[in-house]
Amino acid sequence: MQRTLSTLRTALRSLPLFAGLFTAAVAGGCVLYGEPDDYKTCQEVACGNHASCGDGQCFCDAGYEGNPYTGCQDATPAVDDKCAKDCGQNAYCSEGECYCELDHVYVCGENAGCMPTERLCDKTADCPNGADEATAVCSAPVFQEWLLTDDCDDGLDIEWKLFAQDRDWAWPSVDSSFRTAGRGVDVYQTIQCFEGEQICFAGASGDVTWGFNLDGSGQCDACCAACGSQDLLDLGFLTCEG
C-alpha cells in the first residue's frame, strides 16, 4: 500500500529553485563576564550599555568589548587617514582593512558599505539585492528531520538530496547525495536550515526521478516545504512511477 501525504503527511508546495544568492557577514560580540548560569531567561537578565541578551546571557554588541553586564566600550580601530581604500557608506579604513562604523553592519555585499543595525530585518529591503531581509540573515538556524521510504522494486537504492530555494546550498553537498538502504526501509535524515526557508527535494534511481533533478533543474508541483514547519517532513513511499 502506498503511503500518501494526508493530514498525517506534509503538504509540500513547489516554487522555482535558486531564486537568488544572499550572503551576509554580521559581526557579534562574546560573553565575557558575569554569572549567566544564575539566569534562566532574558527577562531576568540586566545587561549594560551596548550589550544585548541571548539565551539568558549578556553579549557585547558588535564593535564593543568589555563587561556586558556593566557596560561595553568602543573597540573599533582608529581611522587611518593615510588609507586610500574605498570602504563605502558608513565604513572607514584602518591599516588597510575596512570597518563598519559603530552600530552599523556589513550585509549588502562588496563595495556597498554598511547599514544601521536598526534597519536590519525590519521587513523593508534596504540593500539593492535585498540581503538585509534574507532568510539566512533574519531567521534562526533549526534542525529539520526528513523521512522517505524506497518503494521502487528496481533493485536500486535511491539517490536523493535537498536544496535551499533562496540560497546556493544543498544537503549533503552539491557533489554528493544521500542514499536509501533498500526497499521498504524508512530513511531518516536531519539537516540544519534556516527557519522558514523553502527546502526542495530531488531523488533519482536509474531512469526514475522524484521531485527536481539531482542537479537542481526541472519542475516540481509538490516537493518543497518550509524548514521548521513540522518536526518531521515525510516524503512518503517513493514508487517506481516517480
C-alpha positions as CSV (number, residue, x, y, z in Angstrom):
1,M,0.0,0.0,0.0
2,Q,1.3,3.4,-0.9
3,R,1.7,6.0,1.9
4,T,0.2,9.3,0.9
5,L,0.6,12.8,2.1
6,S,-2.7,13.0,4.1
7,T,-3.3,15.0,7.3
8,L,-0.5,13.0,8.8
9,R,1.8,13.8,6.0
10,T,3.4,17.0,4.7
11,A,1.6,19.2,2.2
12,L,4.5,20.3,0.0
13,R,4.5,23.4,-2.2
14,S,6.5,23.9,-5.4
15,L,8.5,27.1,-6.1
16,P,11.3,27.8,-8.6
17,L,14.7,26.8,-7.3
18,F,17.6,29.2,-6.7
19,A,15.8,32.5,-6.7
20,G,19.0,34.2,-5.7
21,L,22.1,34.1,-3.6
22,F,22.2,36.2,-0.4
23,T,25.3,36.4,1.8
24,A,26.0,38.4,4.9
25,A,28.7,38.8,7.5
26,V,27.2,40.2,10.7
27,A,29.7,40.6,13.5
28,G,28.8,39.6,17.0
29,G,30.2,40.1,20.5
30,C,31.2,37.4,23.0
31,V,30.1,36.6,26.6
32,L,33.0,37.9,28.7
33,Y,32.0,38.2,32.3
34,G,29.2,37.6,34.8
35,E,27.4,34.6,36.1
36,P,24.9,33.7,33.3
37,D,24.2,30.3,34.7
38,D,22.3,32.1,37.5
39,Y,19.7,33.4,35.0
40,K,17.0,31.4,33.2
41,T,15.6,33.9,30.7
42,C,16.5,37.3,29.3
43,Q,13.6,38.8,31.3
44,E,15.7,38.1,34.4
45,V,19.0,39.5,33.0
46,A,20.1,43.1,33.2
47,C,22.7,43.9,30.5
48,G,24.9,47.0,30.5
49,N,25.2,49.7,27.8
50,H,25.9,48.5,24.3
51,A,25.1,44.9,25.3
52,S,22.3,42.5,24.4
53,C,20.8,39.4,25.9
54,G,20.6,36.0,24.2
55,D,19.6,32.7,25.8
56,G,19.9,34.2,29.2
57,Q,23.4,35.6,28.7
58,C,24.7,39.1,28.0
59,F,26.9,39.8,25.0
60,C,28.7,43.0,23.9
61,D,27.2,44.4,20.7
62,A,29.3,44.3,17.5
63,G,32.2,46.8,17.7
64,Y,32.2,46.8,21.5
65,E,34.1,44.9,24.2
66,G,34.3,44.7,27.9
67,N,31.9,43.5,30.6
68,P,28.4,43.1,29.0
69,Y,26.8,43.2,32.5
70,T,28.2,46.6,33.5
71,G,28.7,48.1,30.1
72,C,30.8,47.7,26.9
73,Q,33.2,50.2,25.4
74,D,34.0,51.1,21.8
75,A,36.5,48.6,20.4
76,T,36.7,49.7,16.8
77,P,40.2,50.7,15.4
78,A,41.0,54.3,14.8
79,V,40.5,55.8,11.3
80,D,43.7,55.7,9.2
81,D,43.8,59.0,7.2
82,K,46.5,57.6,5.0
83,C,44.4,54.6,3.9
84,A,43.1,55.3,0.4
85,K,40.8,52.2,0.3
86,D,37.2,52.9,-0.6
87,C,35.1,51.2,2.0
88,G,31.7,52.6,1.1
89,Q,29.0,54.3,3.1
90,N,29.1,54.2,6.9
91,A,32.5,52.5,6.8
92,Y,36.1,53.5,7.1
93,C,39.6,52.2,6.5
94,S,42.2,51.4,9.2
95,E,45.5,49.6,8.5
96,G,44.4,48.6,5.0
97,E,41.1,47.0,6.1
98,C,37.5,48.2,6.0
99,Y,35.4,48.5,9.2
100,C,31.8,49.4,9.8
101,E,31.1,52.4,11.9
102,L,29.6,51.7,15.3
103,D,26.1,50.4,15.3
104,H,26.3,49.5,11.6
105,V,26.8,46.1,9.9
106,Y,28.2,44.8,6.7
107,V,25.4,42.9,4.9
108,C,24.7,44.3,1.4
109,G,27.8,43.0,-0.3
110,E,31.2,44.2,-1.6
111,N,31.6,47.9,-2.0
112,A,28.1,48.5,-0.6
113,G,29.3,49.9,2.7
114,C,27.5,49.3,6.0
115,M,23.9,49.9,7.1
116,P,22.5,50.8,10.5
117,T,21.6,47.8,12.7
118,E,18.1,49.1,13.3
119,R,17.3,48.7,9.6
120,L,18.4,45.1,9.6
121,C,15.5,42.6,9.4
122,D,12.8,45.3,9.6
123,K,10.7,43.9,6.7
124,T,11.9,46.6,4.4
125,A,14.7,45.8,1.9
126,D,17.4,48.5,2.0
127,C,20.2,46.6,0.1
128,P,19.9,46.6,-3.7
129,N,19.9,42.8,-3.5
130,G,17.6,42.6,-0.5
131,A,20.3,40.8,1.6
132,D,19.3,42.7,4.8
133,E,16.0,40.9,4.8
134,A,17.2,37.5,3.6
135,T,16.1,34.4,5.5
136,A,19.8,33.4,6.2
137,V,20.3,36.8,7.9
138,C,17.0,37.2,9.8
139,S,16.0,33.7,10.7
140,A,17.4,31.3,13.3
141,P,19.0,28.0,12.2
142,V,17.0,25.0,13.2
143,F,17.3,21.2,12.8
144,Q,14.8,19.7,10.4
145,E,14.2,15.9,10.1
146,W,13.1,14.3,6.9
147,L,11.7,10.8,6.2
148,L,11.4,8.8,3.0
149,T,11.0,5.1,2.0
150,D,12.2,3.4,-1.2
151,D,9.2,1.5,-2.5
152,C,10.6,1.0,-6.1
153,D,11.3,-2.6,-6.9
154,D,14.0,-1.9,-9.4
155,G,16.8,-3.3,-7.2
156,L,18.5,0.1,-6.9
157,D,18.9,2.5,-4.0
158,I,17.5,6.0,-4.4
159,E,20.0,8.9,-4.5
160,W,18.4,12.0,-3.1
161,K,19.3,15.4,-1.9
162,L,17.8,18.6,-0.6
163,F,18.2,22.2,-1.9
164,A,17.7,25.6,-0.3
165,Q,15.4,27.5,-2.6
166,D,16.7,31.0,-1.9
167,R,20.4,30.4,-1.5
168,D,23.1,28.3,-3.2
169,W,23.1,25.4,-0.8
170,A,22.5,21.7,-0.9
171,W,22.5,18.8,1.5
172,P,24.6,16.7,1.9
173,S,26.5,18.8,-0.7
174,V,26.4,19.8,-4.3
175,D,28.7,16.9,-5.3
176,S,27.2,14.1,-3.2
177,S,23.8,12.6,-2.3
178,F,22.0,10.7,0.4
179,R,21.1,7.1,-0.4
180,T,18.3,4.8,0.7
181,A,19.1,1.5,2.3
182,G,16.9,-1.0,0.4
183,R,13.3,-1.3,-0.5
184,G,10.8,-0.8,2.3
185,V,13.4,0.7,4.7
186,D,12.5,4.0,6.3
187,V,15.3,6.5,6.0
188,Y,15.6,9.5,8.3
189,Q,17.9,12.4,7.7
190,T,18.3,15.6,9.7
191,I,19.7,18.8,8.3
192,Q,20.3,22.3,9.7
193,C,18.5,25.0,7.8
194,F,17.1,28.5,8.5
195,E,13.6,28.6,9.9
196,G,11.0,29.4,7.2
197,E,13.2,28.9,4.2
198,Q,11.9,26.7,1.4
199,I,13.7,23.3,1.1
200,C,13.2,21.3,-2.1
201,F,13.6,17.6,-2.7
202,A,15.3,15.7,-5.6
203,G,15.6,12.0,-6.0
204,A,16.7,9.5,-8.7
205,S,17.0,5.8,-9.2
206,G,18.1,4.6,-12.7
207,D,15.8,6.4,-15.1
208,V,13.2,7.2,-12.5
209,T,13.2,10.6,-10.8
210,W,11.2,12.2,-8.0
211,G,10.9,16.0,-7.4
212,F,13.7,18.0,-9.0
213,N,16.7,16.5,-10.8
214,L,19.7,15.9,-8.7
215,D,21.4,18.9,-10.3
216,G,18.6,21.2,-9.1
217,S,17.0,21.5,-12.6
218,G,13.5,20.5,-13.6
219,Q,10.0,21.3,-12.4
220,C,8.0,20.1,-9.4
221,D,4.5,20.8,-8.2
222,A,4.8,19.3,-4.7
223,C,8.4,18.9,-3.5
224,C,9.2,22.0,-1.4
225,A,8.5,22.7,2.3
226,A,9.3,25.3,4.8
227,C,12.1,24.5,7.2
228,G,10.8,24.1,10.7
229,S,7.2,23.9,9.7
230,Q,6.9,20.4,11.2
231,D,9.0,18.2,13.4
232,L,9.2,15.6,10.7
233,L,8.7,16.2,7.0
234,D,7.6,12.9,5.4
235,L,8.1,12.4,1.7
236,G,6.2,9.1,1.8
237,F,6.8,5.9,-0.2
238,L,8.6,6.5,-3.5
239,T,7.3,4.1,-6.1
240,C,8.7,3.3,-9.5
241,E,6.1,5.5,-11.1
242,G,8.1,8.6,-9.9
